[in-house]
Amino acid sequence: MNSSSRRFAITIAITIILLLASIIVSISLGSVDITFKEILATLFSCTANTDCQVSAIHQQIIWELRLPRILMALLTGAGLSVTGAILQSVTRNPLADPYLFGISSGASLGAVIVMAAVSGAALSVTLGALVGSAFSVILMLVLAGRSAVEVEKLLLAGVAVSFMLSAFTSLVLFYSTPDTVTSLLFWMMGSFSNSQWNELPLPAITLFVGVSLFFIYRRWLGAIQAGDESALTLGIPVNQLRLFMLMVCAAITAVLVAEVGGIGFVGLMIPHIARFLVGVQIHRLLLMTLVLGASFMIWVDVIARTLLTNQVLPVGIVTSALGSMFFFVILKYRSTTNH
């Protein structure tokens, strides 16, 4: 094992340990404090031992309230981060993420229409989000036209689609009843508060399938990072692969948006941090964004539910605040290095 591989192995191992620690610590934090001993006993001993020293209420808080929302936060952070990394790779644009390309706006529009029209059963909301995200990708490609092969034109088309679909979402809210508007606005700002065990399988399966596809095509993705011309000389169908990756990212984003609402900046920030830690090799970047994004979102959820007494902040507010500060730092760093 060379020094680069050894350094990567150490870095990813430390990050995984931090993720596991984040899960345990986040279970202990909240309106009711739970000790680490109680957490470990509940997770590993009480399930098989009837003579459990942990109170029933603490067990209920851990299993029915905190653990499902932490796992949903983990899946959401990992999913949004890895889609951001893929979009940045296939477009070779550091600003690419599900929101900038209109994928999240399309998913939100589809989900909001379903929720406003039929009071949204879980499956129909997810289906609406999938249709909306697929529509946003198709619309973006249509607007870009023959220029879709040009990254800048594709990005501009994505921004236009994002604003247009956000306007349609606002229109749906305008014609909805006050009660519906209140619930939709809270949902659109993102929250893990109502996460349940039965809601976890679909995001988990979608993320697993999507990440598996990313790793299967990792060599082609790595070639695209070097430029379309280089990839074409290797016989890689660049345009078809780019469209396929966009659709996979759209599916992952849609499922997550349908479950937790709109959460921005994650797909933009985490790939930059992961790239700084492990470099640009696609397989390393994917692993690091998955683990780092999961840890990040867990701590965002902790901030959202502990910052204010007896109140839970929407997660989207926290990620937007952290994202803006992140870019202030990046801009300051770049202006300093340029001088």
KOLTORRO-781314 format. One record per residue (C-alpha): x, y, z; residue in three letters; residue number from 1. Coordinates in steps of 0.25 Angstrom, whole numbers. Each point is the difference from the previous one (the first is absolute). Last residue first. Layout:
residues N
<px: X&py: Y&pz: Z&code: ALA&pos: NUM> $
...
END
This chain:
residues 339
<px: -13&py: 153&pz: -15&code: HIS&pos: 339> $
<px: -7&py: -12&pz: -6&code: ASN&pos: 338> $
<px: 2&py: -8&pz: 12&code: THR&pos: 337> $
<px: -7&py: 11&pz: 9&code: THR&pos: 336> $
<px: -12&py: 1&pz: -10&code: SER&pos: 335> $
<px: -1&py: -15&pz: 0&code: ARG&pos: 334> $
<px: -1&py: -1&pz: 15&code: TYR&pos: 333> $
<px: -10&py: 11&pz: 1&code: LYS&pos: 332> $
<px: -9&py: -6&pz: -10&code: LEU&pos: 331> $
<px: 1&py: -14&pz: 7&code: ILE&pos: 330> $
<px: -3&py: 6&pz: 13&code: VAL&pos: 329> $
<px: -12&py: 8&pz: -5&code: PHE&pos: 328> $
<px: -4&py: -13&pz: -7&code: PHE&pos: 327> $
<px: 0&py: -8&pz: 13&code: PHE&pos: 326> $
<px: -8&py: 11&pz: 7&code: MET&pos: 325> $
<px: -11&py: 0&pz: -10&code: SER&pos: 324> $
<px: 0&py: -15&pz: 1&code: GLY&pos: 323> $
<px: -1&py: 0&pz: 15&code: LEU&pos: 322> $
<px: -12&py: 9&pz: 0&code: ALA&pos: 321> $
<px: -6&py: -8&pz: -12&code: SER&pos: 320> $
<px: 2&py: -13&pz: 8&code: THR&pos: 319> $
<px: -6&py: 6&pz: 12&code: VAL&pos: 318> $
<px: -13&py: 5&pz: -6&code: ILE&pos: 317> $
<px: -2&py: -12&pz: -8&code: GLY&pos: 316> $
<px: 0&py: -8&pz: 12&code: VAL&pos: 315> $
<px: -13&py: 7&pz: 5&code: PRO&pos: 314> $
<px: 3&py: 4&pz: 15&code: LEU&pos: 313> $
<px: -6&py: -8&pz: 11&code: VAL&pos: 312> $
<px: -6&py: 7&pz: 12&code: GLN&pos: 311> $
<px: -1&py: -3&pz: 15&code: ASN&pos: 310> $
<px: 13&py: 7&pz: 3&code: THR&pos: 309> $
<px: 7&py: 5&pz: -13&code: LEU&pos: 308> $
<px: 14&py: -5&pz: -5&code: LEU&pos: 307> $
<px: -3&py: -15&pz: 4&code: THR&pos: 306> $
<px: -9&py: -5&pz: -11&code: ARG&pos: 305> $
<px: 6&py: 7&pz: -12&code: ALA&pos: 304> $
<px: 14&py: -1&pz: 5&code: ILE&pos: 303> $
<px: -1&py: -15&pz: 2&code: VAL&pos: 302> $
<px: -6&py: -1&pz: -14&code: ASP&pos: 301> $
<px: 12&py: 7&pz: -6&code: VAL&pos: 300> $
<px: 8&py: -9&pz: 8&code: TRP&pos: 299> $
<px: -6&py: -12&pz: -7&code: ILE&pos: 298> $
<px: 1&py: 7&pz: -13&code: MET&pos: 297> $
<px: 15&py: 2&pz: 0&code: PHE&pos: 296> $
<px: 2&py: -15&pz: 5&code: SER&pos: 295> $
<px: -7&py: -5&pz: -12&code: ALA&pos: 294> $
<px: 6&py: 9&pz: -10&code: GLY&pos: 293> $
<px: 14&py: -3&pz: 5&code: LEU&pos: 292> $
<px: -3&py: -15&pz: -2&code: VAL&pos: 291> $
<px: -6&py: 0&pz: -13&code: LEU&pos: 290> $
<px: 9&py: 12&pz: -5&code: THR&pos: 289> $
<px: 13&py: -8&pz: 4&code: MET&pos: 288> $
<px: -4&py: -13&pz: -7&code: LEU&pos: 287> $
<px: -4&py: 8&pz: -13&code: LEU&pos: 286> $
<px: 13&py: 8&pz: 0&code: LEU&pos: 285> $
<px: 8&py: -13&pz: 2&code: ARG&pos: 284> $
<px: -6&py: -7&pz: -12&code: HIS&pos: 283> $
<px: 0&py: 13&pz: -9&code: ILE&pos: 282> $
<px: 15&py: 4&pz: 2&code: GLN&pos: 281> $
<px: -1&py: 15&pz: 3&code: VAL&pos: 280> $
<px: 8&py: 1&pz: 13&code: GLY&pos: 279> $
<px: -2&py: -6&pz: 13&code: VAL&pos: 278> $
<px: -2&py: 11&pz: 10&code: LEU&pos: 277> $
<px: -2&py: 12&pz: -9&code: PHE&pos: 276> $
<px: -9&py: -8&pz: -9&code: ARG&pos: 275> $
<px: -8&py: -4&pz: 12&code: ALA&pos: 274> $
<px: -2&py: 15&pz: 5&code: ILE&pos: 273> $
<px: -4&py: 4&pz: -14&code: HIS&pos: 272> $
<px: -10&py: -12&pz: -2&code: PRO&pos: 271> $
<px: -6&py: 4&pz: 14&code: ILE&pos: 270> $
<px: -3&py: 14&pz: -4&code: MET&pos: 269> $
<px: -9&py: 0&pz: -12&code: LEU&pos: 268> $
<px: -8&py: -13&pz: 2&code: GLY&pos: 267> $
<px: -3&py: 6&pz: 14&code: VAL&pos: 266> $
<px: -4&py: 14&pz: -4&code: PHE&pos: 265> $
<px: -15&py: -2&pz: 0&code: GLY&pos: 264> $
<px: -10&py: -9&pz: 8&code: ILE&pos: 263> $
<px: -14&py: 0&pz: -6&code: GLY&pos: 262> $
<px: -10&py: -10&pz: 6&code: GLY&pos: 261> $
<px: 3&py: -13&pz: 8&code: VAL&pos: 260> $
<px: -6&py: -12&pz: -6&code: GLU&pos: 259> $
<px: -4&py: 5&pz: -14&code: ALA&pos: 258> $
<px: 13&py: 8&pz: -1&code: VAL&pos: 257> $
<px: 8&py: -13&pz: 3&code: LEU&pos: 256> $
<px: -8&py: -8&pz: -11&code: VAL&pos: 255> $
<px: 2&py: 12&pz: -10&code: ALA&pos: 254> $
<px: 15&py: 2&pz: 3&code: THR&pos: 253> $
<px: 3&py: -15&pz: -3&code: ILE&pos: 252> $
<px: -8&py: 0&pz: -12&code: ALA&pos: 251> $
<px: 5&py: 13&pz: -6&code: ALA&pos: 250> $
<px: 15&py: -5&pz: 3&code: CYS&pos: 249> $
<px: -3&py: -13&pz: -8&code: VAL&pos: 248> $
<px: -6&py: 9&pz: -11&code: MET&pos: 247> $
<px: 12&py: 9&pz: -1&code: LEU&pos: 246> $
<px: 9&py: -12&pz: 0&code: MET&pos: 245> $
<px: -8&py: -6&pz: -12&code: PHE&pos: 244> $
<px: 1&py: 14&pz: -7&code: LEU&pos: 243> $
<px: 15&py: 1&pz: 2&code: ARG&pos: 242> $
<px: 2&py: -14&pz: -5&code: LEU&pos: 241> $
<px: -8&py: 2&pz: -12&code: GLN&pos: 240> $
<px: 8&py: 13&pz: -3&code: ASN&pos: 239> $
<px: 13&py: -7&pz: 2&code: VAL&pos: 238> $
<px: -1&py: -13&pz: -7&code: PRO&pos: 237> $
<px: 14&py: -5&pz: 4&code: ILE&pos: 236> $
<px: 8&py: -5&pz: -12&code: GLY&pos: 235> $
<px: 14&py: 4&pz: 7&code: LEU&pos: 234> $
<px: 1&py: 11&pz: -10&code: THR&pos: 233> $
<px: -13&py: 5&pz: 4&code: LEU&pos: 232> $
<px: 5&py: 1&pz: 15&code: ALA&pos: 231> $
<px: 12&py: 8&pz: -4&code: SER&pos: 230> $
<px: -9&py: 10&pz: -8&code: GLU&pos: 229> $
<px: -10&py: 1&pz: 11&code: ASP&pos: 228> $
<px: 10&py: 4&pz: 10&code: GLY&pos: 227> $
<px: 9&py: -6&pz: 11&code: ALA&pos: 226> $
<px: -12&py: 0&pz: 10&code: GLN&pos: 225> $
<px: -7&py: -8&pz: -11&code: ILE&pos: 224> $
<px: 10&py: -11&pz: 1&code: ALA&pos: 223> $
<px: -2&py: -1&pz: 15&code: GLY&pos: 222> $
<px: -15&py: -2&pz: -3&code: LEU&pos: 221> $
<px: 3&py: -11&pz: -10&code: TRP&pos: 220> $
<px: 9&py: -7&pz: 11&code: ARG&pos: 219> $
<px: -11&py: 2&pz: 11&code: ARG&pos: 218> $
<px: -11&py: -6&pz: -9&code: TYR&pos: 217> $
<px: -2&py: -12&pz: 10&code: ILE&pos: 216> $
<px: 3&py: 9&pz: 12&code: PHE&pos: 215> $
<px: -11&py: 10&pz: -4&code: PHE&pos: 214> $
<px: -10&py: -12&pz: -3&code: LEU&pos: 213> $
<px: 2&py: -5&pz: 14&code: SER&pos: 212> $
<px: -2&py: 14&pz: 6&code: VAL&pos: 211> $
<px: -13&py: 1&pz: -7&code: GLY&pos: 210> $
<px: -5&py: -14&pz: 4&code: VAL&pos: 209> $
<px: 4&py: 2&pz: 14&code: PHE&pos: 208> $
<px: -6&py: 14&pz: 1&code: LEU&pos: 207> $
<px: -13&py: -5&pz: -6&code: THR&pos: 206> $
<px: 0&py: -12&pz: 10&code: ILE&pos: 205> $
<px: 3&py: 9&pz: 12&code: ALA&pos: 204> $
<px: -10&py: 11&pz: -4&code: PRO&pos: 203> $
<px: -11&py: -11&pz: -2&code: LEU&pos: 202> $
<px: 3&py: -8&pz: 13&code: PRO&pos: 201> $
<px: 0&py: 12&pz: 9&code: LEU&pos: 200> $
<px: -15&py: 4&pz: 0&code: GLU&pos: 199> $
<px: -5&py: -12&pz: 8&code: ASN&pos: 198> $
<px: 10&py: 4&pz: 12&code: TRP&pos: 197> $
<px: -7&py: 13&pz: 2&code: GLN&pos: 196> $
<px: 5&py: 14&pz: -3&code: SER&pos: 195> $
<px: -9&py: 11&pz: 5&code: ASN&pos: 194> $
<px: 10&py: 10&pz: 5&code: SER&pos: 193> $
<px: 10&py: -2&pz: -11&code: PHE&pos: 192> $
<px: -3&py: 14&pz: -6&code: SER&pos: 191> $
<px: 2&py: 8&pz: -13&code: GLY&pos: 190> $
<px: -4&py: 14&pz: -3&code: MET&pos: 189> $
<px: -10&py: -5&pz: -10&code: MET&pos: 188> $
<px: -7&py: -8&pz: 10&code: TRP&pos: 187> $
<px: -3&py: 13&pz: 9&code: PHE&pos: 186> $
<px: -5&py: 7&pz: -12&code: LEU&pos: 185> $
<px: -9&py: -11&pz: -4&code: LEU&pos: 184> $
<px: -6&py: -2&pz: 14&code: SER&pos: 183> $
<px: -3&py: 15&pz: 1&code: THR&pos: 182> $
<px: -5&py: 1&pz: -15&code: VAL&pos: 181> $
<px: -10&py: -12&pz: 2&code: THR&pos: 180> $
<px: -6&py: 7&pz: 13&code: ASP&pos: 179> $
<px: -1&py: 13&pz: -8&code: PRO&pos: 178> $
<px: -7&py: -7&pz: -12&code: THR&pos: 177> $
<px: 8&py: -1&pz: -13&code: SER&pos: 176> $
<px: -1&py: 10&pz: -12&code: TYR&pos: 175> $
<px: 13&py: 7&pz: 4&code: PHE&pos: 174> $
<px: 7&py: -12&pz: 4&code: LEU&pos: 173> $
<px: -2&py: -6&pz: -14&code: VAL&pos: 172> $
<px: 5&py: 13&pz: -6&code: LEU&pos: 171> $
<px: 12&py: 0&pz: 9&code: SER&pos: 170> $
<px: 4&py: -14&pz: -5&code: THR&pos: 169> $
<px: -2&py: 5&pz: -14&code: PHE&pos: 168> $
<px: 10&py: 11&pz: 3&code: ALA&pos: 167> $
<px: 10&py: -10&pz: 6&code: SER&pos: 166> $
<px: -2&py: -8&pz: -14&code: LEU&pos: 165> $
<px: 4&py: 13&pz: -7&code: MET&pos: 164> $
<px: 12&py: 3&pz: 9&code: PHE&pos: 163> $
<px: 6&py: -14&pz: -1&code: SER&pos: 162> $
<px: -2&py: -1&pz: -15&code: VAL&pos: 161> $
<px: 7&py: 13&pz: -2&code: ALA&pos: 160> $
<px: 12&py: -5&pz: 9&code: VAL&pos: 159> $
<px: 0&py: -13&pz: -7&code: GLY&pos: 158> $
<px: 1&py: 7&pz: -14&code: ALA&pos: 157> $
<px: 11&py: 8&pz: 5&code: LEU&pos: 156> $
<px: 8&py: -12&pz: 4&code: LEU&pos: 155> $
<px: -3&py: -8&pz: -13&code: LEU&pos: 154> $
<px: 5&py: 13&pz: -7&code: LYS&pos: 153> $
<px: 13&py: 0&pz: 8&code: GLU&pos: 152> $
<px: 3&py: -15&pz: -1&code: VAL&pos: 151> $
<px: -1&py: 0&pz: -15&code: GLU&pos: 150> $
<px: -6&py: -13&pz: -5&code: VAL&pos: 149> $
<px: -14&py: 5&pz: 3&code: ALA&pos: 148> $
<px: 3&py: 11&pz: -11&code: SER&pos: 147> $
<px: -8&py: -8&pz: -10&code: ARG&pos: 146> $
<px: -12&py: 3&pz: 8&code: GLY&pos: 145> $
<px: 3&py: 6&pz: 13&code: ALA&pos: 144> $
<px: -15&py: 3&pz: 2&code: LEU&pos: 143> $
<px: -4&py: -14&pz: -4&code: VAL&pos: 142> $
<px: 11&py: -6&pz: 10&code: LEU&pos: 141> $
<px: -5&py: 9&pz: 11&code: MET&pos: 140> $
<px: -15&py: -5&pz: -3&code: LEU&pos: 139> $
<px: 4&py: -14&pz: 1&code: ILE&pos: 138> $
<px: 7&py: 1&pz: 13&code: VAL&pos: 137> $
<px: -11&py: 8&pz: 6&code: SER&pos: 136> $
<px: -10&py: -10&pz: -5&code: PHE&pos: 135> $
<px: 8&py: -11&pz: 7&code: ALA&pos: 134> $
<px: 0&py: 8&pz: 13&code: SER&pos: 133> $
<px: -15&py: 2&pz: -1&code: GLY&pos: 132> $
<px: -4&py: -14&pz: -4&code: VAL&pos: 131> $
<px: 9&py: -5&pz: 12&code: LEU&pos: 130> $
<px: -6&py: 10&pz: 10&code: ALA&pos: 129> $
<px: -14&py: -4&pz: -4&code: GLY&pos: 128> $
<px: 3&py: -15&pz: 1&code: LEU&pos: 127> $
<px: 6&py: 3&pz: 14&code: THR&pos: 126> $
<px: -13&py: 8&pz: 4&code: VAL&pos: 125> $
<px: -8&py: -12&pz: -6&code: SER&pos: 124> $
<px: 7&py: -10&pz: 9&code: LEU&pos: 123> $
<px: -1&py: 8&pz: 13&code: ALA&pos: 122> $
<px: -15&py: 3&pz: -2&code: ALA&pos: 121> $
<px: -1&py: 15&pz: -3&code: GLY&pos: 120> $
<px: -12&py: 8&pz: 4&code: SER&pos: 119> $
<px: -5&py: -2&pz: -14&code: VAL&pos: 118> $
<px: 1&py: 13&pz: -7&code: ALA&pos: 117> $
<px: 9&py: 8&pz: 9&code: ALA&pos: 116> $
<px: 9&py: -12&pz: 3&code: MET&pos: 115> $
<px: 1&py: -4&pz: -14&code: VAL&pos: 114> $
<px: 3&py: 14&pz: -5&code: ILE&pos: 113> $
<px: 10&py: 2&pz: 11&code: VAL&pos: 112> $
<px: 8&py: -13&pz: -4&code: ALA&pos: 111> $
<px: 1&py: 3&pz: -14&code: GLY&pos: 110> $
<px: 4&py: 14&pz: 2&code: LEU&pos: 109> $
<px: 10&py: -4&pz: 11&code: SER&pos: 108> $
<px: 6&py: -11&pz: -10&code: ALA&pos: 107> $
<px: 1&py: 11&pz: -11&code: GLY&pos: 106> $
<px: 7&py: 10&pz: 9&code: SER&pos: 105> $
<px: 9&py: -11&pz: 5&code: SER&pos: 104> $
<px: 5&py: -3&pz: -14&code: ILE&pos: 103> $
<px: 1&py: 14&pz: -4&code: GLY&pos: 102> $
<px: 14&py: -1&pz: -4&code: PHE&pos: 101> $
<px: 5&py: 10&pz: 11&code: LEU&pos: 100> $
<px: -8&py: -8&pz: 10&code: TYR&pos: 99> $
<px: 5&py: -14&pz: -3&code: PRO&pos: 98> $
<px: 15&py: 5&pz: 1&code: ASP&pos: 97> $
<px: 10&py: 7&pz: -10&code: ALA&pos: 96> $
<px: 8&py: 11&pz: 4&code: LEU&pos: 95> $
<px: 14&py: -7&pz: -1&code: PRO&pos: 94> $
<px: -3&py: -2&pz: -15&code: ASN&pos: 93> $
<px: 6&py: -12&pz: -7&code: ARG&pos: 92> $
<px: -14&py: -4&pz: -5&code: THR&pos: 91> $
<px: 1&py: -15&pz: 2&code: VAL&pos: 90> $
<px: 9&py: 2&pz: 13&code: SER&pos: 89> $
<px: -8&py: 12&pz: 6&code: GLN&pos: 88> $
<px: -13&py: -8&pz: -2&code: LEU&pos: 87> $
<px: 6&py: -13&pz: 6&code: ILE&pos: 86> $
<px: 5&py: 8&pz: 12&code: ALA&pos: 85> $
<px: -13&py: 7&pz: 2&code: GLY&pos: 84> $
<px: -7&py: -14&pz: -1&code: THR&pos: 83> $
<px: 9&py: -5&pz: 11&code: VAL&pos: 82> $
<px: -2&py: 11&pz: 9&code: SER&pos: 81> $
<px: -15&py: 0&pz: -1&code: LEU&pos: 80> $
<px: -1&py: -15&pz: 2&code: GLY&pos: 79> $
<px: 10&py: -1&pz: 12&code: ALA&pos: 78> $
<px: -7&py: 11&pz: 7&code: GLY&pos: 77> $
<px: -14&py: -5&pz: -2&code: THR&pos: 76> $
<px: 4&py: -14&pz: 4&code: LEU&pos: 75> $
<px: 7&py: 4&pz: 13&code: LEU&pos: 74> $
<px: -12&py: 10&pz: 3&code: ALA&pos: 73> $
<px: -10&py: -12&pz: -2&code: MET&pos: 72> $
<px: 9&py: -8&pz: 9&code: LEU&pos: 71> $
<px: 0&py: 11&pz: 11&code: ILE&pos: 70> $
<px: -15&py: 2&pz: -2&code: ARG&pos: 69> $
<px: -3&py: -15&pz: 2&code: PRO&pos: 68> $
<px: 10&py: -1&pz: 12&code: LEU&pos: 67> $
<px: -6&py: 12&pz: 8&code: ARG&pos: 66> $
<px: -15&py: -2&pz: 1&code: LEU&pos: 65> $
<px: -4&py: -15&pz: 0&code: GLU&pos: 64> $
<px: 12&py: -8&pz: 4&code: TRP&pos: 63> $
<px: 7&py: 11&pz: 9&code: ILE&pos: 62> $
<px: -12&py: 7&pz: 6&code: ILE&pos: 61> $
<px: -7&py: -14&pz: 2&code: GLN&pos: 60> $
<px: 12&py: -5&pz: 8&code: GLN&pos: 59> $
<px: 1&py: 12&pz: 8&code: HIS&pos: 58> $
<px: -15&py: -1&pz: 4&code: ILE&pos: 57> $
<px: 2&py: -15&pz: 3&code: ALA&pos: 56> $
<px: 11&py: 3&pz: 10&code: SER&pos: 55> $
<px: 14&py: -6&pz: -2&code: VAL&pos: 54> $
<px: 4&py: -10&pz: 10&code: GLN&pos: 53> $
<px: -5&py: -12&pz: -9&code: CYS&pos: 52> $
<px: -4&py: -13&pz: 6&code: ASP&pos: 51> $
<px: -7&py: -5&pz: -12&code: THR&pos: 50> $
<px: 14&py: -2&pz: -8&code: ASN&pos: 49> $
<px: 1&py: -2&pz: -15&code: ALA&pos: 48> $
<px: -5&py: 14&pz: -4&code: THR&pos: 47> $
<px: 5&py: 6&pz: 13&code: CYS&pos: 46> $
<px: 15&py: -3&pz: -3&code: SER&pos: 45> $
<px: 5&py: 5&pz: -13&code: PHE&pos: 44> $
<px: -8&py: 13&pz: -4&code: LEU&pos: 43> $
<px: -6&py: 3&pz: 13&code: THR&pos: 42> $
<px: 12&py: -3&pz: 9&code: ALA&pos: 41> $
<px: 9&py: 8&pz: -9&code: LEU&pos: 40> $
<px: -10&py: 12&pz: 1&code: ILE&pos: 39> $
<px: -1&py: -1&pz: 15&code: GLU&pos: 38> $
<px: 15&py: 0&pz: 2&code: LYS&pos: 37> $
<px: 1&py: 12&pz: -9&code: PHE&pos: 36> $
<px: -9&py: 7&pz: 8&code: THR&pos: 35> $
<px: -14&py: 6&pz: -4&code: ILE&pos: 34> $
<px: -3&py: 14&pz: 1&code: ASP&pos: 33> $
<px: -15&py: 4&pz: -3&code: VAL&pos: 32> $
<px: -2&py: 12&pz: -8&code: SER&pos: 31> $
<px: 11&py: -5&pz: -10&code: GLY&pos: 30> $
<px: 13&py: -6&pz: 0&code: LEU&pos: 29> $
<px: 4&py: -14&pz: 3&code: SER&pos: 28> $
<px: -4&py: -6&pz: -13&code: ILE&pos: 27> $
<px: 9&py: 11&pz: -7&code: SER&pos: 26> $
<px: 12&py: -5&pz: 8&code: VAL&pos: 25> $
<px: -2&py: -14&pz: -5&code: ILE&pos: 24> $
<px: -2&py: 3&pz: -14&code: ILE&pos: 23> $
<px: 11&py: 10&pz: 0&code: SER&pos: 22> $
<px: 10&py: -10&pz: 5&code: ALA&pos: 21> $
<px: -4&py: -10&pz: -11&code: LEU&pos: 20> $
<px: 3&py: 12&pz: -10&code: LEU&pos: 19> $
<px: 13&py: 4&pz: 7&code: LEU&pos: 18> $
<px: 4&py: -15&pz: -1&code: ILE&pos: 17> $
<px: -3&py: 0&pz: -15&code: ILE&pos: 16> $
<px: 8&py: 13&pz: -2&code: THR&pos: 15> $
<px: 12&py: -6&pz: 7&code: ILE&pos: 14> $
<px: -1&py: -12&pz: -9&code: ALA&pos: 13> $
<px: -1&py: 9&pz: -12&code: ILE&pos: 12> $
<px: 12&py: 8&pz: 3&code: THR&pos: 11> $
<px: 9&py: -12&pz: 4&code: ILE&pos: 10> $
<px: -4&py: -8&pz: -13&code: ALA&pos: 9> $
<px: 3&py: 13&pz: -8&code: PHE&pos: 8> $
<px: 13&py: 2&pz: 6&code: ARG&pos: 7> $
<px: 4&py: -15&pz: -2&code: ARG&pos: 6> $
<px: -5&py: 1&pz: -15&code: SER&pos: 5> $
<px: 9&py: 13&pz: -2&code: SER&pos: 4> $
<px: 12&py: -6&pz: 7&code: SER&pos: 3> $
<px: 0&py: -13&pz: -8&code: ASN&pos: 2> $
<px: -6&py: -13&pz: 4&code: MET&pos: 1> $
END
